[in-house]
Amino acid sequence: MIEVKLITHTDIKPLELASHAALICYQAETPEMGKMIDVENRLYKVGHHTTLQHFFLTFCVEGIAVGDITFGMHLANPFYNSDQRSGRYCAKMFVEPDFNRIEDYIKTLWPEVGSAARAEVMDYIKKGVSVYRNNITPATDLAKINIKEERPFANEKYIEMNAPKIAQEQMRSFISVIFPTAFDFTVNLTTLAAMHESAWTPAMRAVTQKMVDAAIAKFPEIAFMFAGKKALDWAMTIPSASSIDIKYKPSLELLGIEGAGEFSLPEQEMMHPIDKLHFLPGMMENSFGEIRTKIEISVATMGQDQRHRTISRSQPKFTGNFYMPPIVKELKLEKEALSLMDGWISVSKKIPATLAMVVAPYGAMVSYKKNGSFNAIAHEQAKRLCWCAQEEIYHIGRCLRQAVVKKSGQENKMVNMFEPLCYSGGLCAEGSRFCGRDISLRKSGDYFPERKI
């Protein structure tokens, strides 16, 4: 089951720190650390919560489903720091799945699901794993071929190391996001309190309760913060069988650009190795101008997209489409994809919506709107138009670049936001992780082509 450990915290008692923060606002002299006020009544209950946000807790969570992070812990709030086990680099996640562990996860969090329905869910999950296992070897062979074609400066060591990762990344479209993963998660006190009350799935309630229990065990004086009423369940609507289709590319609609006349093109040193765009007074106008889009991407790429927390997102919806990455397309697995989606939709009718949502395949597509300042978009695209980013998230960035070029013209300086550091500087910023692409094409040729890997 899910294991939650409190692994570190701010090295002073939380209410002492909150008291100090409150007192410094009202005293001419710096207050003595340890001098206490009535935090519950003078700060917490009246909403003076910045005083409680100086204290941080870091948890290590093991055994939570990928879907309960994407559709839960990372979905709605941006007030955290998180690092998650990679679906690209950790082969055991899919090659050696523990089906008993997955079934126990369902039994524990959704005890109302009967044995017959649970068996159907497990059969559907195993079906996706079977497609993965049967095709991961030819997918790896294709990845090697495509690396050599697309990345002429990739050496054999790079190819042998990365081809299995790329194959896994694309073949996981058949895997259910109920597979267990792990992450480190850092929050302040009021964020934890808000998440504890807002949790809308059984897994979120279990995880946040374990976090609260660990925090109170260490600091029993903060228990008053976690006595609020819990939220009701929320889940995305599962599509109907009639809406299923296969898509070979993500899609993007440009909804609008505001404040383009005030845009200032960032200099490279403002963004690498540390991004200072949100910290420089000279770039503040870029925090006012914005780009609005509507995208359709796979659940796998949604998890990547959530990493950019300075960008706002609307509530996501399943579209009924299945994203088929280039290698999977080359393997001609359309029949298997449609069958898997049929299986997911069928079992979803027999189980709670919160479970149906988190047994979706990685390849199931979602749609939502995005709203980002120019500074947020510049940061996002410097990362996502790099070829070290996965293929699909690169392509959604490419779509945005093409949409801005179409609307504003190739010569508009805003277009320069949509380029990796190797394009503007001629050198890879990834060091030993250099992808092997032909950087000379930045001067002549298509530097933003479609990719297979």
C-alpha positions as CSV (number, residue, x, y, z in Angstrom):
1,M,0.0,0.0,0.0
2,I,1.0,3.7,0.1
3,E,3.8,4.5,2.4
4,V,4.4,8.1,3.5
5,K,7.5,9.2,5.5
6,L,8.3,12.6,6.8
7,I,11.9,12.9,5.8
8,T,12.8,16.5,6.7
9,H,11.3,19.7,7.9
10,T,12.2,23.3,8.8
11,D,14.6,23.0,11.8
12,I,12.4,24.9,14.4
13,K,9.0,24.2,15.8
14,P,6.3,25.5,13.4
15,L,4.3,27.6,15.8
16,E,7.5,29.2,17.2
17,L,8.4,30.2,13.6
18,A,4.8,31.5,12.9
19,S,4.8,33.5,16.1
20,H,8.2,35.1,15.2
21,A,6.9,35.9,11.7
22,A,3.7,37.6,13.2
23,L,5.5,39.5,15.9
24,I,8.1,41.0,13.5
25,C,5.3,42.7,11.7
26,Y,4.2,44.6,14.8
27,Q,7.4,45.2,16.9
28,A,10.1,47.8,16.4
29,E,12.7,45.3,17.7
30,T,13.3,41.9,16.2
31,P,11.3,39.4,18.4
32,E,13.1,36.7,20.4
33,M,12.7,33.3,18.8
34,G,10.6,31.1,21.1
35,K,8.2,33.9,22.2
36,M,4.8,32.5,21.6
37,I,1.4,34.0,20.6
38,D,-2.0,32.3,20.2
39,V,-1.4,31.1,16.7
40,E,-4.7,29.2,16.3
41,N,-6.9,32.2,17.2
42,R,-4.7,35.2,16.2
43,L,-3.4,33.8,13.0
44,Y,-4.9,30.6,11.7
45,K,-8.6,31.2,12.3
46,V,-8.5,34.8,11.1
47,G,-6.7,33.9,7.9
48,H,-3.2,35.4,8.5
49,H,-1.6,32.5,6.9
50,T,1.6,33.8,5.4
51,T,3.0,33.5,8.9
52,L,2.5,29.7,8.7
53,Q,4.1,29.4,5.3
54,H,7.7,29.8,6.5
55,F,7.6,26.2,7.7
56,F,8.1,23.4,5.2
57,L,7.7,19.6,5.4
58,T,9.2,17.1,2.9
59,F,7.6,13.7,2.5
60,C,8.7,10.7,0.6
61,V,5.6,8.8,-0.8
62,E,6.1,5.3,-2.1
63,G,3.4,3.2,-3.7
64,I,0.9,5.8,-5.0
65,A,-0.5,5.3,-8.5
66,V,0.8,7.5,-11.3
67,G,-2.8,8.5,-12.0
68,D,-3.3,9.6,-8.4
69,I,-0.5,12.1,-8.8
70,T,-1.5,13.4,-12.3
71,F,-5.2,13.6,-11.5
72,G,-4.7,14.3,-7.8
73,M,-1.6,15.5,-6.0
74,H,-0.3,17.6,-9.0
75,L,-3.6,18.5,-10.6
76,A,-4.9,21.8,-9.2
77,N,-2.5,23.5,-6.8
78,P,0.9,25.0,-7.7
79,F,2.2,25.5,-4.1
80,Y,4.6,22.5,-3.8
81,N,7.9,21.2,-5.0
82,S,7.8,17.6,-6.3
83,D,10.2,15.1,-7.9
84,Q,8.7,11.9,-9.3
85,R,10.1,8.5,-10.3
86,S,10.5,8.6,-14.1
87,G,8.3,6.5,-16.4
88,R,11.2,6.8,-18.9
89,Y,14.1,5.7,-16.8
90,C,12.7,3.1,-14.4
91,A,12.2,0.0,-16.5
92,K,11.0,-2.2,-13.7
93,M,7.8,-0.1,-13.4
94,F,6.4,-1.9,-16.5
95,V,8.6,-4.9,-17.2
96,E,8.2,-6.5,-13.8
97,P,4.8,-5.3,-12.5
98,D,3.5,-6.6,-9.2
99,F,-0.2,-7.2,-10.1
100,N,-1.0,-8.3,-6.5
101,R,0.2,-4.9,-5.3
102,I,-2.0,-3.2,-7.8
103,E,-5.0,-5.3,-6.9
104,D,-4.4,-4.6,-3.2
105,Y,-4.3,-0.9,-4.0
106,I,-7.8,-1.2,-5.4
107,K,-9.0,-3.3,-2.6
108,T,-7.8,-0.9,0.0
109,L,-8.9,2.4,-1.5
110,W,-12.1,1.2,-3.2
111,P,-13.4,-1.6,-0.9
112,E,-16.8,-1.3,-2.4
113,V,-15.6,-2.8,-5.7
114,G,-16.6,-6.4,-5.8
115,S,-14.3,-9.3,-6.8
116,A,-15.9,-9.8,-10.2
117,A,-15.5,-6.1,-11.2
118,R,-12.0,-6.1,-9.7
119,A,-11.0,-9.1,-11.8
120,E,-12.2,-7.3,-14.9
121,V,-10.1,-4.3,-14.1
122,M,-7.1,-6.5,-13.5
123,D,-7.7,-8.3,-16.8
124,Y,-7.8,-5.0,-18.6
125,I,-4.6,-3.9,-16.9
126,K,-2.8,-7.1,-17.8
127,K,-4.0,-6.8,-21.4
128,G,-2.1,-3.5,-21.7
129,V,1.0,-5.0,-20.1
130,S,0.8,-7.9,-22.6
131,V,0.9,-5.5,-25.6
132,Y,3.8,-3.7,-24.0
133,R,5.8,-6.9,-23.4
134,N,5.1,-8.3,-26.8
135,N,6.4,-5.2,-28.5
136,I,9.1,-3.6,-26.4
137,T,11.9,-5.4,-28.1
138,P,10.9,-4.4,-31.7
139,A,10.2,-0.9,-30.3
140,T,13.7,-0.7,-29.0
141,D,15.1,-1.8,-32.3
142,L,13.1,0.9,-34.1
143,A,14.3,3.5,-31.5
144,K,17.9,2.6,-32.3
145,I,17.3,3.1,-36.1
146,N,15.5,6.4,-35.5
147,I,18.2,7.7,-33.2
148,K,20.8,7.1,-35.9
149,E,18.6,8.8,-38.6
150,E,17.5,11.8,-36.5
151,R,20.7,12.4,-34.4
152,P,23.8,11.9,-36.5
153,F,26.2,12.8,-33.7
154,A,24.8,10.3,-31.2
155,N,27.5,7.7,-30.4
156,E,26.9,4.0,-29.9
157,K,26.9,4.4,-26.1
158,Y,24.2,7.0,-26.3
159,I,22.1,4.8,-28.6
160,E,22.4,1.7,-26.5
161,M,21.6,3.6,-23.3
162,N,18.7,5.7,-24.7
163,A,16.9,3.4,-27.2
164,P,15.4,1.2,-24.4
165,K,14.2,4.4,-22.5
166,I,12.7,5.9,-25.6
167,A,10.9,2.6,-26.5
168,Q,9.6,2.4,-22.9
169,E,8.4,6.0,-23.0
170,Q,6.4,5.4,-26.2
171,M,5.2,1.8,-25.5
172,R,3.9,2.8,-22.0
173,S,0.9,4.3,-23.9
174,F,-0.7,0.8,-23.3
175,I,0.0,0.8,-19.6
176,S,-2.6,1.9,-17.0
177,V,-1.7,4.9,-14.9
178,I,-2.7,2.9,-11.8
179,F,0.8,1.5,-11.8
180,P,2.7,2.5,-8.5
181,T,5.3,5.1,-8.4
182,A,7.1,7.3,-5.8
183,F,7.8,11.0,-5.3
184,D,9.4,13.5,-2.9
185,F,6.9,16.2,-2.0
186,T,7.6,19.5,-0.2
187,V,4.8,21.7,1.1
188,N,4.2,24.5,3.7
189,L,1.7,24.1,6.5
190,T,-1.2,25.9,4.9
191,T,-0.8,24.0,1.7
192,L,-0.9,20.7,3.5
193,A,-4.0,21.9,5.4
194,A,-5.8,23.0,2.2
195,M,-4.9,19.8,0.4
196,H,-6.0,17.7,3.3
197,E,-9.5,19.3,3.2
198,S,-9.7,19.4,-0.6
199,A,-8.7,15.8,-1.4
200,W,-11.2,14.5,-3.9
201,T,-10.1,10.9,-4.4
202,P,-9.6,8.0,-2.0
203,A,-5.8,8.0,-2.7
204,M,-5.5,11.7,-2.1
205,R,-7.3,11.4,1.2
206,A,-5.1,8.5,2.2
207,V,-1.9,10.2,1.3
208,T,-2.7,13.6,2.8
209,Q,-4.0,11.9,6.0
210,K,-0.7,10.0,6.3
211,M,1.1,13.3,5.8
212,V,-0.9,15.0,8.4
213,D,-0.5,12.1,10.9
214,A,3.3,12.2,10.4
215,A,3.4,16.0,10.9
216,I,1.2,15.9,14.0
217,A,3.3,13.0,15.4
218,K,6.3,15.3,15.2
219,F,4.5,18.5,16.1
220,P,1.3,17.7,18.0
221,E,0.6,21.4,18.7
222,I,-0.4,21.9,15.0
223,A,-3.3,19.5,15.1
224,F,-5.9,22.3,15.1
225,M,-5.0,23.1,11.5
226,F,-6.3,19.7,10.2
227,A,-9.8,19.5,11.6
228,G,-11.7,20.9,8.6
229,K,-14.5,19.3,6.6
230,K,-13.4,17.0,3.8
231,A,-14.3,17.7,0.1
232,L,-16.6,15.4,-1.9
233,D,-15.3,13.1,-4.7
234,W,-14.4,14.5,-8.1
235,A,-13.5,12.6,-11.2
236,M,-13.3,13.2,-15.0
237,T,-16.0,11.8,-17.1
238,I,-15.0,8.6,-19.0
239,P,-15.7,8.9,-22.7
240,S,-18.2,6.7,-24.6
241,A,-17.2,3.9,-26.9
242,S,-18.5,5.8,-29.9
243,S,-16.0,8.6,-29.4
244,I,-12.8,6.5,-29.6
245,D,-10.3,7.5,-32.2
246,I,-6.5,7.3,-32.7
247,K,-4.4,10.4,-33.0
248,Y,-0.8,10.5,-34.2
249,K,-0.1,14.0,-33.1
250,P,-1.0,16.2,-30.1
251,S,-3.0,19.3,-31.1
252,L,-3.0,23.0,-30.1
253,E,-5.4,25.9,-30.7
254,L,-4.0,29.4,-30.1
255,L,-6.8,31.3,-28.2
256,G,-5.0,34.6,-28.0
257,I,-1.9,36.7,-27.3
258,E,-2.3,39.7,-25.0
259,G,0.3,42.5,-24.5
260,A,2.6,41.5,-27.4
261,G,3.6,45.1,-27.9
262,E,5.3,45.2,-24.5
263,F,7.2,41.9,-25.0
264,S,10.9,42.0,-24.1
265,L,13.1,39.2,-25.5
266,P,15.0,37.5,-22.7
267,E,18.8,37.2,-23.0
268,Q,20.2,33.7,-22.7
269,E,22.1,34.4,-19.5
270,M,18.8,35.4,-17.9
271,M,17.5,31.8,-18.2
272,H,20.5,29.5,-17.9
273,P,21.7,27.9,-15.7
274,I,19.1,29.5,-13.5
275,D,15.9,31.1,-14.8
276,K,15.7,34.7,-13.4
277,L,12.8,35.9,-15.6
278,H,10.3,36.1,-12.7
279,F,12.9,37.9,-10.5
280,L,14.2,40.7,-12.8
281,P,12.4,44.2,-12.7
282,G,13.3,44.7,-16.3
283,M,11.2,41.6,-17.3
284,M,8.1,42.5,-15.3
285,E,6.1,43.5,-18.4
286,N,6.6,40.0,-19.6
287,S,4.7,38.8,-16.6
288,F,1.7,40.8,-17.7
289,G,1.6,39.8,-21.3
290,E,0.2,36.3,-21.9
291,I,-0.5,33.5,-24.3
292,R,-3.7,31.4,-24.1
293,T,-4.1,28.0,-25.7
294,K,-6.2,24.9,-25.8
295,I,-4.3,21.6,-26.1
296,E,-5.0,17.9,-26.5
297,I,-2.3,15.6,-25.3
298,S,-1.9,12.1,-23.7
299,V,-2.1,11.5,-20.0
300,A,1.6,10.7,-20.1
301,T,2.4,14.2,-21.4
302,M,-0.1,15.8,-19.1
303,G,2.1,14.7,-16.2
304,Q,5.1,16.3,-17.9
305,D,3.2,19.5,-18.6
306,Q,2.2,19.9,-15.0
307,R,5.8,20.5,-14.0
308,H,5.4,24.1,-15.2
309,R,3.5,25.5,-12.3
310,T,3.7,29.2,-13.3
311,I,1.2,28.3,-16.0
312,S,-2.5,28.2,-15.2
313,R,-4.7,25.3,-16.5
314,S,-8.4,24.7,-16.8
315,Q,-10.1,21.5,-15.6
316,P,-9.1,18.6,-17.9
317,K,-11.4,16.3,-19.9
318,F,-10.9,13.0,-21.5
319,T,-11.5,13.3,-25.2
320,G,-12.0,9.7,-26.2
321,N,-8.8,9.7,-28.3
322,F,-5.7,7.6,-27.9
323,Y,-2.3,9.0,-28.6
324,M,-0.2,6.7,-30.7
325,P,3.5,7.7,-30.6
326,P,5.7,7.4,-33.8
327,I,7.3,4.1,-32.9
328,V,4.0,2.6,-31.9
329,K,2.6,3.8,-35.2
330,E,5.4,2.1,-37.0
331,L,4.6,-1.2,-35.2
332,K,1.0,-0.9,-36.5
333,L,-0.7,-1.4,-33.1
334,E,-3.9,0.5,-33.9
335,K,-6.1,-2.6,-33.4
336,E,-4.5,-3.2,-30.0
337,A,-5.0,0.5,-29.0
338,L,-8.7,0.5,-29.9
339,S,-9.2,-2.8,-28.0
340,L,-7.5,-1.4,-24.9
341,M,-9.7,1.8,-25.0
342,D,-12.8,-0.4,-25.4
343,G,-11.7,-2.4,-22.4
344,W,-11.1,0.7,-20.3
345,I,-14.5,2.2,-21.1
346,S,-16.2,-1.1,-20.5
347,V,-14.8,-1.7,-17.0
348,S,-15.3,2.0,-16.1
349,K,-19.1,1.4,-16.1
350,K,-18.7,-1.1,-13.3
351,I,-16.5,0.8,-10.9
352,P,-16.4,4.2,-9.1
353,A,-15.5,7.2,-11.2
354,T,-12.4,8.0,-9.1
355,L,-11.0,4.5,-9.9
356,A,-12.1,4.6,-13.6
357,M,-10.1,7.8,-13.9
358,V,-6.9,6.3,-12.5
359,V,-7.0,3.1,-14.5
360,A,-6.9,5.1,-17.8
361,P,-4.0,4.1,-20.1
362,Y,-1.1,6.5,-20.5
363,G,-2.2,7.0,-24.1
364,A,-5.7,8.2,-23.3
365,M,-5.9,11.9,-24.4
366,V,-7.1,14.9,-22.4
367,S,-7.9,18.4,-23.3
368,Y,-7.6,21.6,-21.3
369,K,-6.8,25.3,-21.7
370,K,-3.6,26.9,-20.7
371,N,-2.7,30.5,-19.8
372,G,0.9,31.6,-19.3
373,S,2.8,34.9,-19.1
374,F,5.5,35.5,-21.6
375,N,8.1,34.7,-18.8
376,A,6.3,31.4,-18.0
377,I,6.1,30.4,-21.6
378,A,9.7,31.3,-22.3
379,H,10.8,29.1,-19.4
380,E,8.5,26.2,-20.5
381,Q,9.6,26.3,-24.2
382,A,13.3,26.5,-23.5
383,K,12.8,23.1,-21.8
384,R,10.2,21.5,-24.0
385,L,11.7,22.3,-27.4
386,C,14.9,20.6,-26.3
387,W,15.3,17.2,-27.8
388,C,16.0,15.7,-24.4
389,A,12.3,16.3,-23.8
390,Q,9.9,13.4,-24.7
391,E,8.7,13.4,-28.3
392,E,5.1,14.4,-27.6
393,I,5.7,17.3,-25.4
394,Y,8.3,18.6,-27.9
395,H,5.6,18.4,-30.5
396,I,3.0,20.4,-28.5
397,G,5.7,23.1,-28.1
398,R,6.4,22.9,-31.8
399,C,2.7,23.4,-32.4
400,L,2.7,26.6,-30.2
401,R,5.7,27.9,-32.1
402,Q,4.0,27.4,-35.4
403,A,0.8,29.0,-34.2
404,V,2.7,32.1,-33.0
405,V,4.6,32.3,-36.3
406,K,1.4,32.1,-38.2
407,K,-0.3,34.8,-36.2
408,S,2.7,37.2,-35.7
409,G,5.0,36.5,-38.5
410,Q,8.4,34.7,-38.6
411,E,10.3,38.0,-38.0
412,N,8.4,38.9,-34.8
413,K,10.9,38.8,-31.9
414,M,8.4,36.8,-29.9
415,V,9.2,33.8,-32.0
416,N,12.6,33.7,-30.5
417,M,11.0,32.6,-27.2
418,F,10.3,29.2,-28.8
419,E,13.8,27.8,-29.1
420,P,16.1,25.6,-27.0
421,L,19.4,27.0,-25.8
422,C,21.3,25.2,-28.4
423,Y,19.5,27.2,-31.1
424,S,20.3,30.6,-29.7
425,G,23.8,29.7,-28.3
426,G,25.0,26.9,-30.6
427,L,26.0,24.8,-27.6
428,C,24.0,22.1,-25.8
429,A,23.0,23.0,-22.3
430,E,22.5,19.4,-21.3
431,G,26.2,18.6,-21.1
432,S,26.8,14.8,-21.2
433,R,23.1,14.3,-22.1
434,F,23.6,15.9,-25.5
435,C,21.1,14.4,-27.8
436,G,23.3,14.1,-30.9
437,R,21.3,16.3,-33.2
438,D,22.9,18.4,-35.9
439,I,23.2,21.8,-34.3
440,S,24.5,23.4,-37.5
441,L,21.0,23.2,-38.9
442,R,20.1,26.3,-36.8
443,K,21.8,28.4,-39.5
444,S,20.4,26.6,-42.5
445,G,17.6,24.0,-42.4
446,D,14.6,23.0,-40.4
447,Y,15.6,23.1,-36.7
448,F,12.1,22.2,-35.5
449,P,11.2,19.1,-37.5
450,E,8.8,16.3,-36.6
451,R,10.5,13.8,-34.4
452,K,10.0,10.0,-34.1
453,I,12.0,9.7,-30.9
